[in-house]
């Protein structure tokens, strides 16, 4: 294979046009990310504080449960990826997973939010760990095959960005609804006489149940690329898989972007409830924000501002990626986000208005963080096919999620350990105002601010060295087409 220059000398050079997806197909496929987003938003934003303040687990023990569970989830990602690569059915390789596991996906999600009435910290940690492992295993059986459909149904550089934008529209809308409605629904359920624990279960049932239908519709109406029946399933060893991944140079850089970007998002999501409650609201569990005469939960307002602006600015990042390149668009967004997180660190208590303003500005960069790393990754798979003559979407998506989740597990573990080391205290039951020690407040601010900036600077470094440009991707596609014609 010839070596191509990494400079994009012809930014709009295209190969022969691939068949475009219809808007209906993009909407249908994108809707599947709504269910995944509800699952992840509830877990990312509310699960840590649920474990510490509702279940009553010490944050250092909660971090161990999260670490063990996420490591297990990371391990099963490449297993599921390889499995979906090798499945052969009349419905394709990926879609049968969506049919079989859609309902178990919702049921296992509800299991996460049951707090057993035990007093033993060991028993509580064991339960949380097991529930997390079961839920994440079933989520993987949905997520990896679903994501592996992206490079199969969208073939060119810009079409993949467009498809990812549709997917992220549903992702951000679902995240918005979940982040805004969950605190309000919990308050409503508690006011109607339900316990806080029952309220969490009710919210999980609502959003988990809503996730089922899109996956069933994708199975029914969206067709994936046919795999010739004469090609037997590919048998690969773990060593061979690692070697193939390492030899794919774009994969290494795309992984750096993807992993650091999503660790930053995961840690922000984990720390936001702690930051808003104990720093901005000074420990007032019933703190509200007045908006047009209505008193609304501060969490709902802040998270709503982030996701509403993110949804509105999705076309901006899609346009910038097409006008310049995916990586240039990402660098712009990540740099702005890094600066904004430093400003979050500088806020003082009761600056609720400034917090909402910063949240809206962060929303502009949130859509960038959702679109570009996801849109970059399918091009890596084409490079791998060109090098090996074998196409393994499942293996690549399994591997990227394996590495992301290992890194995320370490970040979540570190975040919760830091809270414990710096003296975070679980508030007594039924306490409406509780103040954390100054050392714990400092830890919360650092993990919400400067730590995120460092992660984003690392992602920018990988983006600067990512080698696949638009013109290079067009040449890769042309080479793959010529190879198929010759064969």
C-alpha positions as CSV (number, residue, x, y, z in Angstrom):
1,X,0.0,0.0,0.0
2,X,1.3,3.4,-0.9
3,X,2.0,6.0,1.8
4,X,-0.3,9.0,1.6
5,X,0.6,12.5,2.9
6,X,-1.2,13.5,6.0
7,X,-1.8,17.0,4.6
8,X,-5.2,17.6,3.1
9,X,-4.2,19.3,-0.2
10,X,-7.6,18.8,-1.7
11,X,-10.1,19.3,1.1
12,X,-13.2,18.6,-1.0
13,X,-11.8,15.8,-3.3
14,X,-14.3,13.0,-3.3
15,X,-14.4,9.5,-4.7
16,X,-17.3,8.3,-6.8
17,X,-20.4,9.1,-4.7
18,X,-21.7,6.4,-2.4
19,X,-25.4,5.8,-2.1
20,X,-26.8,8.4,0.4
21,X,-29.0,7.4,3.3
22,X,-32.5,8.7,3.4
23,X,-33.5,11.1,6.1
24,X,-35.9,8.4,7.4
25,X,-33.0,5.9,7.8
26,X,-30.9,8.5,9.6
27,X,-33.8,9.3,12.0
28,X,-34.5,5.7,12.6
29,X,-30.9,4.8,13.3
30,X,-30.4,7.9,15.4
31,X,-33.4,7.1,17.6
32,X,-31.6,4.2,19.0
33,X,-29.1,6.5,20.8
34,X,-31.9,8.0,22.7
35,X,-32.3,4.9,24.8
36,X,-28.6,4.6,25.4
37,X,-28.4,8.3,26.3
38,X,-31.2,8.0,29.0
39,X,-29.4,5.0,30.5
40,X,-26.0,6.7,30.5
41,X,-27.2,10.1,31.6
42,X,-29.0,8.8,34.7
43,X,-26.0,6.7,35.6
44,X,-23.3,9.3,34.8
45,X,-25.0,12.1,36.6
46,X,-27.0,10.6,39.4
47,X,-25.6,7.2,40.3
48,X,-22.6,8.2,42.3
49,X,-24.6,10.6,44.6
50,X,-27.4,7.9,44.7
51,X,-24.8,5.4,46.1
52,X,-23.4,7.8,48.7
53,X,-26.5,9.7,49.8
54,X,-29.3,7.2,49.3
55,X,-27.8,3.7,49.5
56,X,-25.4,5.0,52.1
57,X,-22.1,3.6,50.8
58,X,-18.8,5.3,51.7
59,X,-17.5,7.0,48.5
60,X,-14.2,5.0,48.7
61,X,-16.2,1.7,48.8
62,X,-18.5,3.0,46.1
63,X,-15.4,3.6,43.9
64,X,-14.3,0.0,44.3
65,X,-17.7,-1.3,43.2
66,X,-17.6,1.0,40.2
67,X,-14.1,0.0,39.3
68,X,-14.7,-3.7,39.4
69,X,-18.0,-3.4,37.5
70,X,-16.6,-1.1,34.8
71,X,-13.5,-3.3,34.3
72,X,-15.9,-6.3,33.8
73,X,-17.9,-4.2,31.3
74,X,-14.7,-3.2,29.5
75,X,-13.6,-6.9,29.2
76,X,-16.9,-8.0,27.7
77,X,-16.9,-5.2,25.0
78,X,-14.4,-6.9,22.7
79,X,-16.0,-10.3,23.3
80,X,-19.4,-9.0,22.1
81,X,-17.7,-7.1,19.3
82,X,-16.1,-10.3,18.0
83,X,-19.3,-12.2,18.5
84,X,-21.3,-9.8,16.4
85,X,-18.6,-9.9,13.7
86,X,-19.0,-13.7,13.5
87,X,-22.8,-14.0,13.8
88,X,-24.5,-15.0,10.5
89,X,-28.3,-14.9,10.4
90,X,-30.8,-14.0,7.7
91,X,-31.4,-10.7,9.5
92,X,-27.6,-9.8,9.4
93,X,-24.9,-9.7,12.0
94,X,-25.9,-6.8,14.3
95,X,-29.7,-6.5,14.3
96,X,-30.6,-9.8,16.0
97,X,-28.8,-8.4,19.2
98,X,-31.2,-5.5,19.2
99,X,-34.3,-7.7,19.0
100,X,-33.1,-10.2,21.7
101,X,-31.7,-7.8,24.3
102,X,-34.0,-4.7,24.0
103,X,-36.4,-5.7,26.9
104,X,-33.7,-7.3,29.1
105,X,-31.8,-4.0,28.6
106,X,-34.6,-2.0,30.3
107,X,-35.2,-4.5,33.1
108,X,-31.5,-4.7,34.1
109,X,-31.4,-0.9,34.1
110,X,-34.1,-0.8,36.8
111,X,-32.1,-3.3,38.9
112,X,-29.4,-0.6,39.2
113,X,-31.6,1.6,41.2
114,X,-32.8,-0.8,43.9
115,X,-31.2,-0.1,47.3
116,X,-31.5,-3.2,49.5
117,X,-32.4,-2.5,53.1
118,X,-29.1,-3.8,54.5
119,X,-26.8,-2.1,56.9
120,X,-23.6,-4.0,56.0
121,X,-21.3,-1.9,53.8
122,X,-19.8,-5.1,52.4
123,X,-23.3,-6.5,51.4
124,X,-24.3,-3.2,49.8
125,X,-21.1,-3.0,47.8
126,X,-21.5,-6.7,46.7
127,X,-25.1,-6.0,45.6
128,X,-24.1,-2.8,43.7
129,X,-21.2,-4.5,42.0
130,X,-23.4,-7.4,40.8
131,X,-26.2,-5.2,39.6
132,X,-23.8,-3.0,37.7
133,X,-22.2,-6.0,36.1
134,X,-25.5,-7.5,34.9
135,X,-26.8,-4.2,33.7
136,X,-23.6,-3.3,31.8
137,X,-23.3,-6.7,30.2
138,X,-26.7,-6.4,28.7
139,X,-26.0,-2.8,27.7
140,X,-22.9,-4.0,25.8
141,X,-24.9,-6.6,23.9
142,X,-27.0,-3.7,22.6
143,X,-24.4,-1.0,22.3
144,X,-21.6,-2.6,20.4
145,X,-23.7,-4.2,17.6
146,X,-25.7,-0.9,17.3
147,X,-22.6,1.3,16.9
148,X,-21.0,-1.2,14.5
149,X,-23.9,-0.5,12.1
150,X,-22.5,3.1,11.5
151,X,-19.7,2.3,9.0
152,X,-21.8,-0.4,7.4
153,X,-24.7,1.9,6.4
154,X,-22.8,5.2,5.9
155,X,-19.9,4.9,3.5
156,X,-18.2,8.2,2.9
157,X,-16.4,10.8,5.1
158,X,-19.1,13.4,5.3
159,X,-22.1,11.0,5.3
160,X,-20.7,9.5,8.5
161,X,-20.6,12.9,10.1
162,X,-24.2,13.5,9.0
163,X,-25.4,10.2,10.4
164,X,-23.5,10.8,13.7
165,X,-25.2,14.2,13.9
166,X,-28.6,12.6,13.7
167,X,-27.6,10.0,16.3
168,X,-26.3,12.7,18.6
169,X,-29.5,14.8,18.1
170,X,-31.4,11.9,19.7
171,X,-28.7,11.4,22.3
172,X,-28.7,15.0,23.4
173,X,-32.5,15.3,23.4
174,X,-32.8,12.2,25.5
175,X,-30.0,13.4,27.8
176,X,-31.9,16.7,28.1
177,X,-35.2,15.1,29.0
178,X,-33.5,12.7,31.4
179,X,-31.3,15.4,33.1
180,X,-34.2,17.9,33.5
181,X,-37.1,15.6,34.2
182,X,-35.4,13.1,36.6
183,X,-34.9,15.6,39.5
184,X,-38.3,17.0,39.0
185,X,-40.0,13.6,38.8
186,X,-38.2,12.5,41.9
187,X,-39.4,15.6,43.8
188,X,-42.9,15.0,42.5
189,X,-42.9,11.3,43.5
190,X,-41.6,12.2,47.0
191,X,-44.2,14.9,47.4
192,X,-46.9,12.3,46.5
193,X,-45.8,10.0,49.4
194,X,-43.2,7.8,47.7
195,X,-39.8,7.3,49.4
196,X,-36.7,8.6,47.6
197,X,-35.7,5.1,46.8
198,X,-39.0,4.3,45.3
199,X,-38.8,7.5,43.3
200,X,-35.5,6.5,41.8
201,X,-37.0,3.2,40.8
202,X,-39.9,4.9,39.2
203,X,-37.7,7.2,37.1
204,X,-35.5,4.2,36.0
205,X,-38.6,2.3,34.9
206,X,-39.9,5.3,32.9
207,X,-36.7,5.9,31.0
208,X,-35.7,2.3,30.7
209,X,-39.0,1.4,29.2
210,X,-38.8,4.2,26.7
211,X,-35.5,2.8,25.4
212,X,-37.0,-0.5,24.2
213,X,-39.1,0.7,21.2
214,X,-36.3,2.3,19.0
215,X,-34.2,-0.8,19.0
216,X,-37.1,-2.9,17.9
217,X,-37.9,-0.5,15.1
218,X,-34.3,-0.5,13.9
219,X,-34.4,-4.3,13.8
220,X,-37.6,-4.2,11.8
221,X,-36.9,-1.5,9.2
222,X,-33.2,-0.8,8.9
223,X,-31.3,-3.3,6.7
224,X,-27.6,-3.8,7.2
225,X,-25.0,-4.7,4.5
226,X,-25.2,-8.3,3.3
227,X,-22.3,-10.5,4.1
228,X,-21.6,-13.1,1.4
229,X,-22.5,-16.5,2.8
230,X,-19.4,-18.1,1.2
231,X,-17.2,-16.2,3.7
232,X,-16.8,-18.2,6.9
233,X,-16.7,-16.4,10.3
234,X,-13.2,-15.1,11.0
235,X,-11.4,-16.8,13.8
236,X,-8.9,-14.6,15.6
237,X,-6.8,-14.9,18.7
238,X,-6.5,-12.3,21.3
239,X,-2.8,-11.8,20.4
240,X,-3.6,-11.3,16.8
241,X,-6.4,-8.9,17.6
242,X,-4.1,-6.7,19.7
243,X,-1.4,-6.8,17.0
244,X,-3.9,-5.7,14.3
245,X,-5.2,-2.9,16.4
246,X,-1.8,-1.6,17.3
247,X,-0.6,-1.7,13.6
248,X,-3.6,0.6,12.7
249,X,-2.0,4.0,13.3
250,X,-5.2,6.0,12.9
251,X,-6.8,3.8,15.5
252,X,-4.2,4.7,18.1
253,X,-4.8,8.4,17.7
254,X,-8.6,8.1,17.4
255,X,-8.6,6.1,20.6
256,X,-6.7,8.9,22.4
257,X,-9.2,11.4,21.2
258,X,-12.2,9.2,22.0
259,X,-11.0,8.0,25.4
260,X,-9.9,11.3,26.9
261,X,-12.9,13.1,25.5
262,X,-15.4,10.7,27.1
263,X,-13.4,10.5,30.4
264,X,-13.7,14.3,30.6
265,X,-17.5,14.0,30.0
266,X,-17.9,11.1,32.5
267,X,-16.1,12.9,35.3
268,X,-18.0,16.2,34.7
269,X,-21.2,14.3,34.8
270,X,-20.3,12.5,38.0
271,X,-19.1,15.6,39.8
272,X,-21.9,18.1,38.7
273,X,-24.5,17.0,41.3
274,X,-21.8,17.2,44.1
275,X,-20.6,20.6,42.8
276,X,-24.1,22.2,42.4
277,X,-25.4,20.8,45.8
278,X,-22.4,21.4,48.1
279,X,-20.6,24.3,46.4
280,X,-23.0,26.5,44.5
281,X,-26.0,25.8,46.8
282,X,-24.0,25.5,50.0
283,X,-25.5,22.1,50.9
284,X,-29.2,23.1,50.5
285,X,-30.9,19.9,49.3
286,X,-34.0,21.9,48.2
287,X,-32.2,24.7,46.4
288,X,-34.2,26.1,43.5
289,X,-33.6,28.5,40.6
290,X,-36.3,31.0,39.8
291,X,-37.0,31.1,36.0
292,X,-39.9,33.2,34.7
293,X,-41.6,33.0,38.1
294,X,-41.2,29.2,38.5
295,X,-38.9,27.7,41.1
296,X,-37.1,24.8,39.4
297,X,-34.3,22.5,40.7
298,X,-30.9,24.0,40.1
299,X,-29.7,20.7,38.6
300,X,-32.6,20.7,36.1
301,X,-31.8,24.3,35.0
302,X,-28.0,23.7,34.7
303,X,-28.3,20.4,32.9
304,X,-31.2,21.7,30.8
305,X,-29.1,24.7,29.7
306,X,-26.2,22.4,28.6
307,X,-28.3,20.0,26.6
308,X,-30.7,22.6,25.0
309,X,-27.7,24.6,23.7
310,X,-26.0,21.4,22.6
311,X,-29.0,20.4,20.6
312,X,-29.2,23.8,18.9
313,X,-25.5,23.9,18.0
314,X,-25.4,20.4,16.5
315,X,-25.6,21.8,12.9
316,X,-22.7,24.2,13.7
317,X,-20.2,21.4,14.4
318,X,-21.5,19.4,11.4
319,X,-20.9,22.5,9.2
320,X,-17.4,23.1,10.6
321,X,-16.4,19.5,10.2
322,X,-17.5,19.6,6.5
323,X,-16.0,23.1,5.9
324,X,-12.6,22.3,7.5
325,X,-12.2,18.8,8.8
326,X,-13.4,16.6,11.7
327,X,-10.2,17.0,13.8
328,X,-10.0,20.8,13.3
329,X,-13.6,21.2,14.4
330,X,-12.9,19.0,17.4
331,X,-9.8,21.0,18.4
332,X,-11.8,24.3,18.3
333,X,-14.6,22.9,20.5
334,X,-12.3,21.1,23.0
335,X,-10.1,24.2,23.5
336,X,-13.2,26.3,24.3
337,X,-14.5,23.6,26.7
338,X,-11.1,23.5,28.5
339,X,-11.2,27.2,29.2
340,X,-14.8,27.1,30.4
341,X,-14.1,24.4,32.9
342,X,-11.4,26.6,34.5
343,X,-14.0,29.3,34.8
344,X,-16.3,26.9,36.6
345,X,-13.5,26.4,39.2
346,X,-13.5,30.1,39.8
347,X,-17.2,30.5,40.7
348,X,-18.1,31.2,44.3
349,X,-21.2,29.9,46.2
350,X,-24.6,31.3,45.3
351,X,-23.5,32.5,41.8
352,X,-26.4,30.5,40.3
353,X,-26.9,32.9,37.4
354,X,-23.3,32.7,36.3
355,X,-23.4,28.9,36.7
356,X,-26.4,28.8,34.3
357,X,-24.6,31.1,31.9
358,X,-21.5,28.9,31.9
359,X,-23.6,25.8,31.5
360,X,-25.1,27.3,28.3
361,X,-21.7,28.1,26.9
362,X,-20.5,24.6,27.8
363,X,-23.5,23.3,25.9
364,X,-22.0,24.7,22.7
365,X,-18.9,22.5,23.1
366,X,-20.9,19.5,24.4
367,X,-22.4,18.9,20.9
368,X,-18.9,19.0,19.5
369,X,-17.7,16.4,22.0
370,X,-20.6,14.1,21.1
371,X,-20.3,14.3,17.3
372,X,-16.7,14.5,16.3
373,X,-15.0,11.6,18.2
374,X,-17.9,9.3,17.1
375,X,-17.7,10.5,13.5
376,X,-13.9,10.0,13.3
377,X,-14.0,6.4,14.3
378,X,-15.6,4.7,11.3
379,X,-12.8,6.0,9.0
380,X,-10.4,4.0,11.1
381,X,-12.2,0.8,10.2
382,X,-11.8,1.5,6.5
383,X,-8.1,1.9,7.0
384,X,-8.0,-1.4,8.8
385,X,-9.8,-3.1,6.0
386,X,-7.4,-1.7,3.5
387,X,-4.4,-3.1,5.5
388,X,-5.8,-6.5,6.3
389,X,-8.5,-7.2,3.6
390,X,-10.9,-8.0,6.5
391,X,-13.6,-5.8,7.8
392,X,-14.3,-6.1,11.6
393,X,-16.5,-3.3,12.8
394,X,-17.4,-5.2,15.9
395,X,-13.8,-5.8,16.9
396,X,-12.9,-2.2,16.5
397,X,-16.0,-0.9,18.4
398,X,-15.5,-3.5,21.1
399,X,-11.9,-2.5,21.5
400,X,-12.5,1.2,21.6
401,X,-15.2,0.8,24.3
402,X,-12.9,-1.6,26.2
403,X,-10.2,1.0,26.4
404,X,-12.6,3.9,27.1
405,X,-14.3,2.0,29.9
406,X,-11.0,0.9,31.5
407,X,-9.8,4.5,31.5
408,X,-13.3,5.8,32.7
409,X,-13.3,3.2,35.5
410,X,-9.9,4.5,36.6
411,X,-11.2,8.1,36.4
412,X,-14.4,7.4,38.4
413,X,-12.5,5.4,40.9
414,X,-10.0,8.2,41.4
415,X,-12.8,10.8,41.6
416,X,-14.6,9.0,44.4
417,X,-11.4,8.1,46.2
418,X,-10.4,11.8,46.1
419,X,-13.8,12.7,47.7
420,X,-13.1,10.1,50.5
421,X,-9.5,11.2,51.0
422,X,-10.6,14.8,51.4
423,X,-13.2,14.0,54.0
424,X,-16.5,13.8,52.1
425,X,-19.3,12.9,54.6
426,X,-22.6,11.2,53.9
427,X,-25.4,13.5,55.1
428,X,-27.7,12.1,57.9
429,X,-31.0,10.8,56.7
430,X,-33.7,13.4,56.2
431,X,-31.3,16.3,56.5
432,X,-32.2,19.2,54.2
433,X,-29.1,21.3,54.7
434,X,-25.7,19.7,55.0
435,X,-22.3,21.3,54.6
436,X,-19.2,19.4,53.5
437,X,-15.7,20.1,55.0
438,X,-13.7,22.7,53.1
439,X,-11.2,20.1,52.0
440,X,-14.0,18.0,50.3
441,X,-15.3,21.2,48.6
442,X,-11.9,21.9,47.2
443,X,-11.6,18.4,45.9
444,X,-15.0,18.7,44.2
445,X,-14.0,22.0,42.5
446,X,-10.7,20.6,41.3
447,X,-12.2,17.5,39.8
448,X,-14.9,19.6,38.1
449,X,-12.5,22.2,36.8
450,X,-8.7,21.9,36.2
451,X,-8.7,18.1,36.0
452,X,-11.1,18.3,33.1
453,X,-9.0,20.9,31.4
454,X,-5.9,18.6,31.5
455,X,-7.9,15.7,30.0
456,X,-9.1,17.9,27.1
457,X,-5.6,19.2,26.4
458,X,-4.5,15.6,26.0
459,X,-7.3,14.9,23.6
460,X,-6.3,18.0,21.5
461,X,-2.8,16.6,21.3
462,X,-4.0,13.4,19.8
463,X,-6.3,15.3,17.4
464,X,-3.4,17.3,16.1
465,X,-1.6,14.1,15.0
466,X,-4.6,12.2,13.6
467,X,-3.6,11.2,10.1
468,X,-6.9,10.6,8.1
469,X,-8.1,13.7,6.2
470,X,-11.1,14.0,3.8
471,X,-8.9,13.5,0.7
472,X,-7.1,10.6,2.3
473,X,-10.3,8.9,3.2
474,X,-11.5,9.3,-0.4
475,X,-8.4,7.6,-1.7
476,X,-8.9,4.7,0.8
477,X,-12.5,4.3,-0.4
478,X,-11.3,4.2,-4.0
479,X,-8.7,1.6,-3.2
480,X,-11.3,-0.6,-1.5
481,X,-13.6,-0.3,-4.4
482,X,-10.9,-1.2,-6.9
483,X,-10.0,-4.2,-4.8
484,X,-13.6,-5.5,-4.8
485,X,-13.8,-5.1,-8.6
486,X,-10.6,-7.0,-9.1
487,X,-11.6,-9.8,-6.7
